[in-house]
Amino acid sequence: MFCIFICDNYLIKKEMTALFFGILFFTAFVILISVLIVAYFNKLYSMRSAQEKLKAEFAGEVDNARNEIQQLTLNNISQEIHDNVGQLLSLAKMQLNLIAESPEKNMQLVAETKENISKAMSELRDLAKGLSSDRIKILGLYDSVIQEAERISRAGTLRVEVTSNGEKQEPDHQKQLVIFRVIQECFQNIMKHAQAAHVKVSFTYMPKGFDISIQDDGKGFEFNAEITSTTGLGLMNLFNRVNLVGGEAKVNTAPGRGTQILLHIPI
């Protein structure tokens, strides 16, 4: 009888111990699951916050790019009206005065006057196209770059050539605005600093994106020294803008060897 009591007591203690460790294990398991769930939702919240921040930065960059494109376009139009259209119309006016003062009709002078007026009208039509804020949406990125290259080449100080390889495809309109502004910045930097005569822009299209190469024959520069200096902010801005559209940028340059800027844009 005593032996049976001892055995029952032992079994009860064993069951209590097993129950205790079972409860302890279950409690630890619940705590672990709770911690993992809290950590998961915290990470999810952080990711969503980061995505919202990135979207806000991208939207702000799109607005900046749009405003800068419009401002640069207006500046270019003002300059071209002064340099090209103004000169053509002034010449036509002088020719008309000569025709009015001449006792006989000078048909060659009349023809030259008509030609100069036609050139002025053609220049104004081209400038009017540039005034449209939706020209990138209408033309697309590639054709907008061609139009920009033709405008720069007409000035005579820099020749810009644009080529493409592969089946053309383009990202959404907002990304196009940012990329177009990046290319405009590259052109502006080349005209200001590179002392180049020729620029070659190449678009290479692939199934999941495209590459853009902008290469000049200018004086080049020391990349590491430039990127760490105060004047290297323009390069950092270029990298940041390309990163915002999910792309990558690379600069190949050296003093006396020109500069190549490579952009990879995923779609």
ZADO-1210 file (C-alpha; in nm, 4 decimals, padded with zeros to 6 digits):
<atoms>
<atom x="00.0000" y="00.0000" z="00.0000" code="MET" pos="1"/>
<atom x="00.2819" y="00.2405" z="00.0915" code="PHE" pos="2"/>
<atom x="00.4690" y="00.1404" z="-00.2207" code="CYS" pos="3"/>
<atom x="00.1630" y="00.2174" z="-00.4313" code="ILE" pos="4"/>
<atom x="00.1343" y="00.5599" z="-00.2673" code="PHE" pos="5"/>
<atom x="00.5005" y="00.6384" z="-00.3364" code="ILE" pos="6"/>
<atom x="00.4606" y="00.5312" z="-00.7003" code="CYS" pos="7"/>
<atom x="00.1481" y="00.7428" z="-00.7408" code="ASP" pos="8"/>
<atom x="00.3217" y="01.0413" z="-00.5835" code="ASN" pos="9"/>
<atom x="00.6189" y="00.9972" z="-00.8154" code="TYR" pos="10"/>
<atom x="00.3936" y="00.9759" z="-01.1193" code="LEU" pos="11"/>
<atom x="00.2059" y="01.2862" z="-01.0093" code="ILE" pos="12"/>
<atom x="00.5331" y="01.4768" z="-00.9637" code="LYS" pos="13"/>
<atom x="00.6524" y="01.3588" z="-01.3032" code="LYS" pos="14"/>
<atom x="00.3296" y="01.4649" z="-01.4666" code="GLU" pos="15"/>
<atom x="00.3418" y="01.8032" z="-01.2882" code="MET" pos="16"/>
<atom x="00.7022" y="01.8530" z="-01.4014" code="THR" pos="17"/>
<atom x="00.6087" y="01.7636" z="-01.7580" code="ALA" pos="18"/>
<atom x="00.3084" y="01.9926" z="-01.7396" code="LEU" pos="19"/>
<atom x="00.5250" y="02.2751" z="-01.6017" code="PHE" pos="20"/>
<atom x="00.7825" y="02.2406" z="-01.8774" code="PHE" pos="21"/>
<atom x="00.5047" y="02.2087" z="-02.1322" code="GLY" pos="22"/>
<atom x="00.3459" y="02.5315" z="-02.0121" code="ILE" pos="23"/>
<atom x="00.6899" y="02.6964" z="-02.0029" code="LEU" pos="24"/>
<atom x="00.7661" y="02.5798" z="-02.3571" code="PHE" pos="25"/>
<atom x="00.4250" y="02.6900" z="-02.4815" code="PHE" pos="26"/>
<atom x="00.4647" y="03.0313" z="-02.3130" code="THR" pos="27"/>
<atom x="00.8115" y="03.0736" z="-02.4653" code="ALA" pos="28"/>
<atom x="00.6740" y="02.9687" z="-02.8030" code="PHE" pos="29"/>
<atom x="00.3884" y="03.2213" z="-02.7799" code="VAL" pos="30"/>
<atom x="00.6318" y="03.4958" z="-02.6736" code="ILE" pos="31"/>
<atom x="00.8635" y="03.4071" z="-02.9634" code="LEU" pos="32"/>
<atom x="00.5765" y="03.4108" z="-03.2130" code="ILE" pos="33"/>
<atom x="00.4551" y="03.7428" z="-03.0695" code="SER" pos="34"/>
<atom x="00.8039" y="03.8924" z="-03.0980" code="VAL" pos="35"/>
<atom x="00.8356" y="03.7685" z="-03.4578" code="LEU" pos="36"/>
<atom x="00.4925" y="03.9099" z="-03.5484" code="ILE" pos="37"/>
<atom x="00.5769" y="04.2475" z="-03.3922" code="VAL" pos="38"/>
<atom x="00.9151" y="04.2486" z="-03.5686" code="ALA" pos="39"/>
<atom x="00.7467" y="04.1579" z="-03.8995" code="TYR" pos="40"/>
<atom x="00.4921" y="04.4392" z="-03.8735" code="PHE" pos="41"/>
<atom x="00.7621" y="04.6850" z="-03.7654" code="ASN" pos="42"/>
<atom x="00.9685" y="04.5855" z="-04.0697" code="LYS" pos="43"/>
<atom x="00.6609" y="04.6099" z="-04.2919" code="LEU" pos="44"/>
<atom x="00.5847" y="04.9547" z="-04.1537" code="TYR" pos="45"/>
<atom x="00.9459" y="05.0632" z="-04.2090" code="SER" pos="46"/>
<atom x="00.9377" y="04.9328" z="-04.5663" code="MET" pos="47"/>
<atom x="00.6116" y="05.1124" z="-04.6377" code="ARG" pos="48"/>
<atom x="00.7464" y="05.4319" z="-04.4832" code="SER" pos="49"/>
<atom x="01.0594" y="05.4017" z="-04.6975" code="ALA" pos="50"/>
<atom x="00.8456" y="05.3415" z="-05.0090" code="GLN" pos="51"/>
<atom x="00.6275" y="05.6424" z="-04.9330" code="GLU" pos="52"/>
<atom x="00.9374" y="05.8545" z="-04.8769" code="LYS" pos="53"/>
<atom x="01.0869" y="05.7319" z="-05.2057" code="LEU" pos="54"/>
<atom x="00.7598" y="05.8080" z="-05.3877" code="LYS" pos="55"/>
<atom x="00.7544" y="06.1589" z="-05.2394" code="ALA" pos="56"/>
<atom x="01.1186" y="06.2162" z="-05.3391" code="GLU" pos="57"/>
<atom x="01.0486" y="06.0855" z="-05.6896" code="PHE" pos="58"/>
<atom x="00.7411" y="06.3086" z="-05.7264" code="ALA" pos="59"/>
<atom x="00.9450" y="06.6085" z="-05.6101" code="GLY" pos="60"/>
<atom x="01.2249" y="06.5206" z="-05.8514" code="GLU" pos="61"/>
<atom x="00.9752" y="06.4920" z="-06.1380" code="VAL" pos="62"/>
<atom x="00.8406" y="06.8399" z="-06.0556" code="ASP" pos="63"/>
<atom x="01.1963" y="06.9786" z="-06.0365" code="ASN" pos="64"/>
<atom x="01.2863" y="06.8160" z="-06.3677" code="ALA" pos="65"/>
<atom x="00.9716" y="06.9539" z="-06.5334" code="ARG" pos="66"/>
<atom x="01.0382" y="07.3061" z="-06.4040" code="ASN" pos="67"/>
<atom x="01.4048" y="07.2944" z="-06.5042" code="GLU" pos="68"/>
<atom x="01.3193" y="07.1690" z="-06.8528" code="ILE" pos="69"/>
<atom x="01.0647" y="07.4474" z="-06.8984" code="GLN" pos="70"/>
<atom x="01.3048" y="07.7112" z="-06.7680" code="GLN" pos="71"/>
<atom x="01.5892" y="07.5883" z="-06.9885" code="LEU" pos="72"/>
<atom x="01.3536" y="07.5732" z="-07.2867" code="THR" pos="73"/>
<atom x="01.2425" y="07.9333" z="-07.2316" code="LEU" pos="74"/>
<atom x="01.6049" y="08.0471" z="-07.1966" code="ASN" pos="75"/>
<atom x="01.6983" y="07.8659" z="-07.5188" code="ASN" pos="76"/>
<atom x="01.3986" y="08.0120" z="-07.7032" code="ILE" pos="77"/>
<atom x="01.4863" y="08.3615" z="-07.5858" code="SER" pos="78"/>
<atom x="01.8467" y="08.3157" z="-07.7007" code="GLN" pos="79"/>
<atom x="01.7488" y="08.1695" z="-08.0378" code="GLU" pos="80"/>
<atom x="01.4938" y="08.4426" z="-08.1058" code="ILE" pos="81"/>
<atom x="01.7631" y="08.7008" z="-08.0342" code="HIS" pos="82"/>
<atom x="02.0431" y="08.5280" z="-08.2274" code="ASP" pos="83"/>
<atom x="01.8634" y="08.3651" z="-08.5211" code="ASN" pos="84"/>
<atom x="01.5119" y="08.4917" z="-08.5817" code="VAL" pos="85"/>
<atom x="01.6018" y="08.8501" z="-08.4912" code="GLY" pos="86"/>
<atom x="01.8951" y="08.8559" z="-08.7309" code="GLN" pos="87"/>
<atom x="01.6927" y="08.7030" z="-09.0156" code="LEU" pos="88"/>
<atom x="01.4104" y="08.9558" z="-08.9724" code="LEU" pos="89"/>
<atom x="01.6561" y="09.2461" z="-08.9451" code="SER" pos="90"/>
<atom x="01.8197" y="09.1355" z="-09.2686" code="LEU" pos="91"/>
<atom x="01.4802" y="09.0995" z="-09.4375" code="ALA" pos="92"/>
<atom x="01.3883" y="09.4501" z="-09.3230" code="LYS" pos="93"/>
<atom x="01.7084" y="09.5935" z="-09.4715" code="MET" pos="94"/>
<atom x="01.6417" y="09.4100" z="-09.7963" code="GLN" pos="95"/>
<atom x="01.2862" y="09.5455" z="-09.8132" code="LEU" pos="96"/>
<atom x="01.4199" y="09.8978" z="-09.7600" code="ASN" pos="97"/>
<atom x="01.6628" y="09.8458" z="-10.0481" code="LEU" pos="98"/>
<atom x="01.3803" y="09.7183" z="-10.2680" code="ILE" pos="99"/>
<atom x="01.1631" y="10.0181" z="-10.1782" code="ALA" pos="100"/>
<atom x="01.4448" y="10.2633" z="-10.2588" code="GLU" pos="101"/>
<atom x="01.5371" y="10.0930" z="-10.5862" code="SER" pos="102"/>
<atom x="01.3748" y="10.2454" z="-10.8989" code="PRO" pos="103"/>
<atom x="01.3565" y="09.9006" z="-11.0604" code="GLU" pos="104"/>
<atom x="01.2522" y="09.5661" z="-10.9206" code="LYS" pos="105"/>
<atom x="01.5500" y="09.3539" z="-10.8163" code="ASN" pos="106"/>
<atom x="01.4026" y="09.0057" z="-10.8440" code="MET" pos="107"/>
<atom x="01.7082" y="08.8379" z="-10.6913" code="GLN" pos="108"/>
<atom x="01.6833" y="09.0624" z="-10.3854" code="LEU" pos="109"/>
<atom x="01.3101" y="08.9900" z="-10.3608" code="VAL" pos="110"/>
<atom x="01.3809" y="08.6157" z="-10.3721" code="ALA" pos="111"/>
<atom x="01.6501" y="08.6463" z="-10.1008" code="GLU" pos="112"/>
<atom x="01.4114" y="08.8477" z="-09.8823" code="THR" pos="113"/>
<atom x="01.1385" y="08.5857" z="-09.9197" code="LYS" pos="114"/>
<atom x="01.3894" y="08.3118" z="-09.8338" code="GLU" pos="115"/>
<atom x="01.5034" y="08.4911" z="-09.5167" code="ASN" pos="116"/>
<atom x="01.1420" y="08.5440" z="-09.4065" code="ILE" pos="117"/>
<atom x="01.0714" y="08.1747" z="-09.4702" code="SER" pos="118"/>
<atom x="01.3739" y="08.0782" z="-09.2601" code="LYS" pos="119"/>
<atom x="01.2538" y="08.3026" z="-08.9782" code="ALA" pos="120"/>
<atom x="00.9076" y="08.1455" z="-08.9930" code="MET" pos="121"/>
<atom x="01.0607" y="07.7970" z="-08.9868" code="SER" pos="122"/>
<atom x="01.2721" y="07.8898" z="-08.6833" code="GLU" pos="123"/>
<atom x="00.9626" y="08.0221" z="-08.5064" code="LEU" pos="124"/>
<atom x="00.7732" y="07.7006" z="-08.5800" code="ARG" pos="125"/>
<atom x="01.0580" y="07.4945" z="-08.4306" code="ASP" pos="126"/>
<atom x="01.0656" y="07.7190" z="-08.1251" code="LEU" pos="127"/>
<atom x="00.6876" y="07.6891" z="-08.0842" code="ALA" pos="128"/>
<atom x="00.7248" y="07.3102" z="-08.0678" code="LYS" pos="129"/>
<atom x="00.9717" y="07.3525" z="-07.7839" code="GLY" pos="130"/>
<atom x="00.7227" y="07.5602" z="-07.5841" code="LEU" pos="131"/>
<atom x="00.4877" y="07.2647" z="-07.5357" code="SER" pos="132"/>
<atom x="00.5183" y="07.1245" z="-07.1830" code="SER" pos="133"/>
<atom x="00.3931" y="06.7899" z="-07.3169" code="ASP" pos="134"/>
<atom x="00.6480" y="06.7536" z="-07.5946" code="ARG" pos="135"/>
<atom x="00.8228" y="06.4638" z="-07.4177" code="ILE" pos="136"/>
<atom x="00.4885" y="06.2889" z="-07.3699" code="LYS" pos="137"/>
<atom x="00.4056" y="06.3473" z="-07.7367" code="ILE" pos="138"/>
<atom x="00.7471" y="06.2705" z="-07.8864" code="LEU" pos="139"/>
<atom x="00.8822" y="06.0213" z="-07.6339" code="GLY" pos="140"/>
<atom x="01.2278" y="06.0276" z="-07.4761" code="LEU" pos="141"/>
<atom x="01.4326" y="05.9236" z="-07.7799" code="TYR" pos="142"/>
<atom x="01.2767" y="06.1717" z="-08.0259" code="ASP" pos="143"/>
<atom x="01.2927" y="06.4494" z="-07.7646" code="SER" pos="144"/>
<atom x="01.6678" y="06.3854" z="-07.7296" code="VAL" pos="145"/>
<atom x="01.7018" y="06.3999" z="-08.1105" code="ILE" pos="146"/>
<atom x="01.5187" y="06.7348" z="-08.1142" code="GLN" pos="147"/>
<atom x="01.7444" y="06.8669" z="-07.8369" code="GLU" pos="148"/>
<atom x="02.0530" y="06.7452" z="-08.0249" code="ALA" pos="149"/>
<atom x="01.9405" y="06.9208" z="-08.3446" code="GLU" pos="150"/>
<atom x="01.8806" y="07.2441" z="-08.1536" code="ARG" pos="151"/>
<atom x="02.2314" y="07.2336" z="-08.0034" code="ILE" pos="152"/>
<atom x="02.3918" y="07.1394" z="-08.3347" code="SER" pos="153"/>
<atom x="02.2234" y="07.4327" z="-08.5127" code="ARG" pos="154"/>
<atom x="02.4116" y="07.6719" z="-08.2864" code="ALA" pos="155"/>
<atom x="02.7314" y="07.5546" z="-08.4567" code="GLY" pos="156"/>
<atom x="02.9610" y="07.5209" z="-08.1537" code="THR" pos="157"/>
<atom x="02.8898" y="07.1548" z="-08.0786" code="LEU" pos="158"/>
<atom x="02.7733" y="06.8706" z="-08.3025" code="ARG" pos="159"/>
<atom x="02.5497" y="06.6130" z="-08.1326" code="VAL" pos="160"/>
<atom x="02.4759" y="06.2776" z="-08.2977" code="GLU" pos="161"/>
<atom x="02.2051" y="06.0408" z="-08.1681" code="VAL" pos="162"/>
<atom x="02.1807" y="05.6719" z="-08.2655" code="THR" pos="163"/>
<atom x="01.9869" y="05.3678" z="-08.1431" code="SER" pos="164"/>
<atom x="02.0203" y="04.9893" z="-08.1445" code="ASN" pos="165"/>
<atom x="01.7467" y="04.7352" z="-08.0791" code="GLY" pos="166"/>
<atom x="01.3689" y="04.7648" z="-08.0586" code="GLU" pos="167"/>
<atom x="01.2751" y="05.0987" z="-07.9029" code="LYS" pos="168"/>
<atom x="01.0883" y="05.0959" z="-07.5730" code="GLN" pos="169"/>
<atom x="01.0468" y="05.3701" z="-07.3152" code="GLU" pos="170"/>
<atom x="00.9499" y="05.4000" z="-06.9465" code="PRO" pos="171"/>
<atom x="00.6488" y="05.5916" z="-06.8179" code="ASP" pos="172"/>
<atom x="00.6201" y="05.9665" z="-06.8761" code="HIS" pos="173"/>
<atom x="00.7440" y="06.0715" z="-06.5311" code="GLN" pos="174"/>
<atom x="01.0616" y="05.8658" z="-06.5625" code="LYS" pos="175"/>
<atom x="01.1136" y="06.0048" z="-06.9125" code="GLN" pos="176"/>
<atom x="01.1077" y="06.3588" z="-06.7706" code="LEU" pos="177"/>
<atom x="01.3787" y="06.2773" z="-06.5150" code="VAL" pos="178"/>
<atom x="01.5987" y="06.0948" z="-06.7682" code="ILE" pos="179"/>
<atom x="01.5578" y="06.3705" z="-07.0273" code="PHE" pos="180"/>
<atom x="01.6633" y="06.6284" z="-06.7670" code="ARG" pos="181"/>
<atom x="01.9704" y="06.4149" z="-06.6832" code="VAL" pos="182"/>
<atom x="02.0669" y="06.4116" z="-07.0532" code="ILE" pos="183"/>
<atom x="02.0077" y="06.7874" z="-07.0761" code="GLN" pos="184"/>
<atom x="02.2390" y="06.8379" z="-06.7777" code="GLU" pos="185"/>
<atom x="02.5050" y="06.6284" z="-06.9507" code="CYS" pos="186"/>
<atom x="02.4758" y="06.8454" z="-07.2645" code="PHE" pos="187"/>
<atom x="02.4976" y="07.1639" z="-07.0580" code="GLN" pos="188"/>
<atom x="02.8078" y="07.0420" z="-06.8716" code="ASN" pos="189"/>
<atom x="02.9746" y="06.9429" z="-07.1983" code="ILE" pos="190"/>
<atom x="02.9072" y="07.2867" z="-07.3515" code="MET" pos="191"/>
<atom x="03.0293" y="07.4695" z="-07.0397" code="LYS" pos="192"/>
<atom x="03.3328" y="07.2665" z="-06.9365" code="HIS" pos="193"/>
<atom x="03.4406" y="06.9946" z="-07.1819" code="ALA" pos="194"/>
<atom x="03.5706" y="07.2085" z="-07.4724" code="GLN" pos="195"/>
<atom x="03.4344" y="06.9360" z="-07.7010" code="ALA" pos="196"/>
<atom x="03.3478" y="06.9524" z="-08.0712" code="ALA" pos="197"/>
<atom x="03.1430" y="06.6337" z="-08.1000" code="HIS" pos="198"/>
<atom x="02.9068" y="06.4340" z="-07.8774" code="VAL" pos="199"/>
<atom x="02.7711" y="06.0889" z="-07.9579" code="LYS" pos="200"/>
<atom x="02.4559" y="05.9680" z="-07.7804" code="VAL" pos="201"/>
<atom x="02.3725" y="05.5977" z="-07.8187" code="SER" pos="202"/>
<atom x="02.0541" y="05.4229" z="-07.7041" code="PHE" pos="203"/>
<atom x="02.0821" y="05.0441" z="-07.6741" code="THR" pos="204"/>
<atom x="01.7496" y="04.8708" z="-07.6109" code="TYR" pos="205"/>
<atom x="01.7184" y="04.5333" z="-07.4370" code="MET" pos="206"/>
<atom x="01.4177" y="04.3219" z="-07.3288" code="PRO" pos="207"/>
<atom x="01.4109" y="04.4569" z="-06.9718" code="LYS" pos="208"/>
<atom x="01.5565" y="04.8043" z="-07.0119" code="GLY" pos="209"/>
<atom x="01.7963" y="05.0169" z="-07.2110" code="PHE" pos="210"/>
<atom x="02.1407" y="05.1786" z="-07.1874" code="ASP" pos="211"/>
<atom x="02.2295" y="05.5344" z="-07.2819" code="ILE" pos="212"/>
<atom x="02.5879" y="05.6331" z="-07.3615" code="SER" pos="213"/>
<atom x="02.6808" y="06.0029" z="-07.3826" code="ILE" pos="214"/>
<atom x="03.0383" y="06.0395" z="-07.5059" code="GLN" pos="215"/>
<atom x="03.2260" y="06.3585" z="-07.5900" code="ASP" pos="216"/>
<atom x="03.5701" y="06.4259" z="-07.7379" code="ASP" pos="217"/>
<atom x="03.6516" y="06.6990" z="-07.4846" code="GLY" pos="218"/>
<atom x="03.9320" y="06.7498" z="-07.2366" code="LYS" pos="219"/>
<atom x="03.8027" y="06.5039" z="-06.9732" code="GLY" pos="220"/>
<atom x="03.8749" y="06.5352" z="-06.6002" code="PHE" pos="221"/>
<atom x="04.0002" y="06.3512" z="-06.2924" code="GLU" pos="222"/>
<atom x="03.6875" y="06.1776" z="-06.1643" code="PHE" pos="223"/>
<atom x="03.7927" y="06.1098" z="-05.8026" code="ASN" pos="224"/>
<atom x="03.9134" y="06.4661" z="-05.7523" code="ALA" pos="225"/>
<atom x="03.5968" y="06.6088" z="-05.9090" code="GLU" pos="226"/>
<atom x="03.3481" y="06.3954" z="-05.7140" code="ILE" pos="227"/>
<atom x="03.5015" y="06.4941" z="-05.3785" code="THR" pos="228"/>
<atom x="03.5162" y="06.8662" z="-05.4575" code="SER" pos="229"/>
<atom x="03.2419" y="07.1262" z="-05.4182" code="THR" pos="230"/>
<atom x="03.2006" y="07.1367" z="-05.7968" code="THR" pos="231"/>
<atom x="03.1194" y="06.7639" z="-05.7938" code="GLY" pos="232"/>
<atom x="02.7649" y="06.8317" z="-05.6698" code="LEU" pos="233"/>
<atom x="02.6400" y="06.8206" z="-06.0288" code="GLY" pos="234"/>
<atom x="02.7719" y="06.4654" z="-06.0678" code="LEU" pos="235"/>
<atom x="02.6158" y="06.3589" z="-05.7373" code="MET" pos="236"/>
<atom x="02.2859" y="06.5101" z="-05.8503" code="ASN" pos="237"/>
<atom x="02.3099" y="06.3080" z="-06.1718" code="LEU" pos="238"/>
<atom x="02.3670" y="05.9827" z="-05.9790" code="PHE" pos="239"/>
<atom x="02.0813" y="06.0600" z="-05.7395" code="ASN" pos="240"/>
<atom x="01.8349" y="06.1296" z="-06.0199" code="ARG" pos="241"/>
<atom x="01.9219" y="05.8099" z="-06.2033" code="VAL" pos="242"/>
<atom x="01.8906" y="05.6110" z="-05.8785" code="ASN" pos="243"/>
<atom x="01.5440" y="05.7570" z="-05.8204" code="LEU" pos="244"/>
<atom x="01.4165" y="05.5979" z="-06.1426" code="VAL" pos="245"/>
<atom x="01.5737" y="05.2665" z="-06.0409" code="GLY" pos="246"/>
<atom x="01.8696" y="05.3037" z="-06.2766" code="GLY" pos="247"/>
<atom x="02.2475" y="05.3140" z="-06.2511" code="GLU" pos="248"/>
<atom x="02.5017" y="05.5686" z="-06.3721" code="ALA" pos="249"/>
<atom x="02.8726" y="05.5348" z="-06.4433" code="LYS" pos="250"/>
<atom x="03.1319" y="05.7884" z="-06.5578" code="VAL" pos="251"/>
<atom x="03.4418" y="05.6951" z="-06.7592" code="ASN" pos="252"/>
<atom x="03.6853" y="05.9834" z="-06.8003" code="THR" pos="253"/>
<atom x="04.0464" y="06.0927" z="-06.7713" code="ALA" pos="254"/>
<atom x="04.2308" y="06.4163" z="-06.8511" code="PRO" pos="255"/>
<atom x="04.2809" y="06.4478" z="-07.2250" code="GLY" pos="256"/>
<atom x="04.0617" y="06.1458" z="-07.3084" code="ARG" pos="257"/>
<atom x="03.7093" y="06.2878" z="-07.3157" code="GLY" pos="258"/>
<atom x="03.4174" y="06.1706" z="-07.1024" code="THR" pos="259"/>
<atom x="03.1636" y="05.8915" z="-07.1346" code="GLN" pos="260"/>
<atom x="02.8516" y="05.8793" z="-06.9162" code="ILE" pos="261"/>
<atom x="02.6708" y="05.5462" z="-06.9095" code="LEU" pos="262"/>
<atom x="02.3115" y="05.5191" z="-06.7891" code="LEU" pos="263"/>
<atom x="02.1259" y="05.1915" z="-06.7379" code="HIS" pos="264"/>
<atom x="01.7482" y="05.2314" z="-06.7125" code="ILE" pos="265"/>
<atom x="01.5316" y="04.9271" z="-06.6278" code="PRO" pos="266"/>
<atom x="01.1754" y="04.8918" z="-06.7524" code="ILE" pos="267"/>
</atoms>
